[in-house]
Amino acid sequence: MDTQIIDGKKIAADMRAQLKKIIQTLPKKPHLAVILVGDNPASVLYVNHKVKAAEEIGVFVEVHQFSPVMTNDTLVEFIHDLNKDADVDGILVQLPLPTPLKSDLIIQEIDPQKDIDGLHYVNLGKLFVGQPGILPCTPQACLALIKSACPDLEGLNAVVVGRSNLVGRPLAQLLLDENCTVTQAHSKTKNLAQITAQADILVSATGQAHLIKREYVKEGAVVIDVGISRLENGKLSGDVDFQNVLGKAGFITPVPGGVGPMTIAMIFQNIIQIVQKKACSKS
Ligand code: NDP
């Protein structure tokens, strides 16, 4: 079987082009506040990607960069100021935060209506009870990529490897909402390969390079690789042993160039949704 590569870069570029048109119809240019603490090279790189993409489509991004020695209290106070600033539509805290800052505690201080990453408990709670809210970006990106390969998911077996609040748990819920039969696997799962080999849709979000090998994949499955890790040779790797599963998976996302660019596009989709909602509530 020929494995088709899901081109996340292209799908994301098409989506950004559509979002750019929508932004031109909004009553104001969306304003995204990004908080970056410290100078972790990966975090700086991710923020730069976001700023570049935002400028291209007409979102105003203000990056607030802080020294890594800042305290939880100072950061919380700053977030409260952004919450009160009527011009700021969305707030994004670039994760991970350096220790001893507590990411989970900090995120809960963001106004849920400005929570661009959809990670506030209010938004996660809404997702789990089926109420409209702001959805987390990476799970939304995974779902969009899955649907680009397989638009109707009803009744399919989906396996999500990973159960973080950032990716695995919300993605499992999104797939359940698409009427998939969902299995959530994690580091304590026994016989992982037997479970993943039943999956029509297989998503891996563990950060364990090359965890998913050929025998883990069902013939023809849609395989979405969220993981990003750095190999000893300095190259980036996903969770899936890409070369090894070619010819068995039906569709696969590459790393890089798969989930990453779509995750960024979803940030902009979320901020547009926030600005549109504000405009509706004013009229
Ligand atoms: P976490 O470390 O929070 O969670 C990892 C999950 O993987 C945990 O649930 C863990 O299980 C599970 N796990 C770890 N090892 C194994 C194993 N050997 N077998 C089965 N399950 C395992 O990571 P995140 O969810 O935040 O991120 C996951 C990966 O996705 C990372 O590589 C991250 O860099 C990447 N990522 C990529 C994004 C993108 O835009 N492309 C965005 C966000 C994340 P347990 O719960 O039992 O510990």
Residues whose N, C-alpha, C, O or C-beta is under 5 A from the ligand:
A	BS01	NDP	T138 G162 R163 S164 L166 V167 G168 A185 H186 S187 K188 A205 T206 G207 Q208 V226 G227 I228 S229 V259 G260 T263
